């Protein structure tokens, strides 16, 4: 599975340009094209983690932290196809400018030649277009240029490919798993009591009481203190106090 990260604001997206050749002289994957940073998902990592790792490795080969560990933003996982997954990281425009300005383009990996900020409204004129007519076969060296056409359409107007799974959960080793730890689900079903203990008669939640033992409270009466309860609204209001501020208003 290939994973790609789109770092963007509401109007601007960061894209990268592939070189024509690698440092060893071999034709680059998607040679000369505009792309999103990304690459192969590794065993044991989610698509989200893989996309952020690939972005870090391609844009700063000396960095130790990923963008989600450095900046506040919204992580999205809009879709996956059988071949690739698209992950998004949406930030405010000033943060996107900081991300771009803090990338040392001399430290880019061999996979990238340069980075640029482009308007999302015009991204389909760059992303997914073969920009190297002198080497029309370069983009077919491995991955398909149509993937980037699909990603550009999504980033421009929200169009999801017809063969894609929308809003998927990150997948690890053939299993579906969240990218963060989840809390153990609370038990439910017949005979299982919630945190607010259920009444044995009508199913009305019994209040959580403080100041008295958590037992069925005795009926209020002279000399019997009323428990202090939280968690449910008191059903029987306290009796009005005669005179003073506690006296009911009489129209």
N, C-alpha and C positions, 0 to 999 in steps of 0.2 A: 504494500500500500504506500503510495506517495502522499505526502502531506504538505500543505502550503499555508503560509500565514500572510493575511492581508492586514497591514497596520494602517489605520485610517482615522480620519475625523469625519464629520458629517458631509464634507465636500471634497476632501483631498485624500489621496491614497499614495502610499509609498510603493514604488515598483522598481525593479532592477533590470539591468541589461546584461545578457550573457555575452561573453567574449566570442570571437570567431574561433579561436584555438586555445587549448590549454597550454600551460608552460612547457609541456613535453612535446608540443607540436601536433597533438591529436585534435581532430575537429571536436569542438565543444558541443555538449548537449544543447539543443535549441540554439544553435550558433547564431549570434547576432540578434536574437529576439529579445523583446521586453517580456519579463516574466514576474511572478511572485517568488520571493525566496522560499525554498522548500527542498524536500528530498525524501528519502526512504524512511519509513517508520521502523524503529528498531524493536526487537523482541522485548516484551515486558513493559512497554510504554504506551500511553494513550495517544490518540491522534493529536490531542491538544498539546501534550508535553512534547511530542515529536515535532510539531510545527514550530513551537517556540525554540526548541533545541536547534533545529535546522536553520532558523533565522539567525540565531546567535552564531552558529558555526560559519555561516556564509557571509555575514556582515561584519563580524569582528572575531577573527580567529584567536584573539588573545583574551576575550572576555570570559568571565566565569559565571556571570549572572544572566538570566534571561530577562526579556522585557517585562514579563509579568511580575518579576521579583524586584524590578527597579521603578516601575511607573504604575500609577493608578489608571485603570481602564476597564472596559467591559469586554469580556471574552465571549465570543460567539462561535457556534458550531452549526452553521446553517444547513449543510448537507454533506453527504458522501456519495460517491458512485462506486462502481466495482473496481475502479482504477485509482482514484485519488479522493482525498478529503480536503475541504476548505475550512480553515479556521480564521476567525477575524479577531482583531484587537482594536477596539474603538476608543479613542481618547479625544480630549479637547484639542483644538487647533494649536494652542501654545505648547502643549505637551508633544504633539506630533512634530512641531518645529524643533523642539529640544532633542527628540529622538534622532531626527535627521542630522542636525548640526553636531551631535555628539558622536556620530559614526565617522571614524577615520577611514576614508575611502582608500587610503593606501594600505589598510589592513584587511581589505576584502579578500575572501578566499579566491582560488582560481576559478570557482564557479561563476563569479560575477565580475563584470567590468566596471559598472557604475550603478549609482542609485539616483532616483529622481522622485520629486513630489509632483503628482499630476492631478488635474481635476477629475473627479469621478464621472462627471458628465461626458468627458471625452476619452475615457479610458479604453473604450472599444476601438479607438483608432490606433492604439499602440499595443495593448495586451492581446495576444493571440493573432498577431499579424506577422507574416514572414518579412522581416525588415532587412533581409540579406539576399536580394535577388541574384547576386553572383554565386551564391551557394544554396540553391533551392532545396537541396537534399539535407542540409545541415540539421533542420528541425526534426527530421525523421530518424536521426541517429539513434534515439531511444524513444523518449516520451512524445505524445501526440500534441500538436499545436492546438487541436480542438479543445483540449482541456482548458487552455487559457482563454479561448474564446468564450467558453461557458462561464468561467470565473469572472471575466470582464462583464458579461451580461448581468450577472448577479450583482456585482459591485456598482454597476450603473443604475439598474432599475429593479433589482430584486428578483429577477427571473431565475428560477431554479430549473436545472435540466430535467427533462421528463423521465430519465432513467435513474434519478437520484433519490436517496432516502433523506427526507427532510428532518432537521433538528435531531440527529441521532445522538445517542450516548456514546462516549468514547469506547472503543473496542480494543481489548487486549487479548492476544493469543486466542482469538476466536470466541471470546466471551464478551459480554456487555458489562462494563463496569464504569462507575463514575471516576472522574479524574481526581476527586478528593475523597477523603474518608467520609463515610456516612454513618450516622448514628444508628444503633440497633433499633429496628421498628418496635413500637409498643405493641404488646399482644392485644388481640381483639377477638371478639366472638362470644358465643353463648357461655355464660358462667365466668367470664373474665371481667374483673373489676378494674376500673380506671383509677387514676390518681385521686379523683373525687369518688370516694366509696359510694356504691350504689345502695339505696334503701332496699330493704328486703321485701318491701310491699309494692310500691308504685313505680319503682325505677327512677325516682327523682333523686338527683345527686345530693348526697349528704354534705353539708358544709365542712370545710376544714376549719377546725376550731383551735384557738390558742387561749391559754389561761385556764382551761379545764381539760380533763382527760378526753381523748377522742372517742367518746362513747355517745350513745344516743342521749342528747341533752334532755334533762327533766323539763316538764312543763313549767312555764314561768308562774310564779306566785309569790306570795309574801315571804320574804327572807331567802328566796332562791336566786342566786346571781345568774343573770343571763350571760351565756358564753359570748366571747368576741369571735365573730365568724368572718372568714374571707373565702372568696371563691364562688359564692352564690349570693343572689340578692335575698335579703331577709324577707320572708313571706309575711310574718306578723309584725307590724310596726310597733314600736314601743308606745306605751300609754302616754298621752299628753300630760305635761306637767301643769299643775294649776297655777295660773298667774305668771307674771314675769315673761321672759323671752320665750319660754316653751309653751305658752298658752296659744291654742289654735286661733287663727284670725276669724273673727265673726263679722260678716258683711253687715 
